[in-house]
Amino acid sequence: MGRDPDKPRTGTPAGEADLPADLPADLPAQPAPADGIERQRAPARENLKERLKVLPPGNPSSPYNEDGSPRAPETPLKSIEGLVPPLTDAEWADHLEDVTTRLDKALGRL
């Protein structure tokens, strides 16, 4: 029921509409979709600080606590993740056994 893959395609390429023949030849070219997306996002980035200021204090995205005091800056995850050293093979085996035992106990297998 679909298009026969052996026949060549006819009509306009995807995304191009049939244009009237009387259009002036000096029309500016259509911007690429990526250009249009960037232009739409740029104003939102520019006024982000202004939008944050109108959030009520205490809102999770607000830069202010419920009492109106400024929130402390968030701790980057990269600095938190680096504080815990990785487990050794022996520590991992102990951890795995402990978790397995707890799961079995919770599921009533023990």
Buried (B, 14 or more C-beta within 10 A) or exposed (E): EEEEEEEEEEEEEEEEEEEEEEEEEEEEEEEEEEEEEEEEEEEEEEEEEEEEEEEEBEEEEBEBEEEEEEEEEEEEEEEEEEEEEEEEEEEEEEEEEEEEEEEEEEEEEE
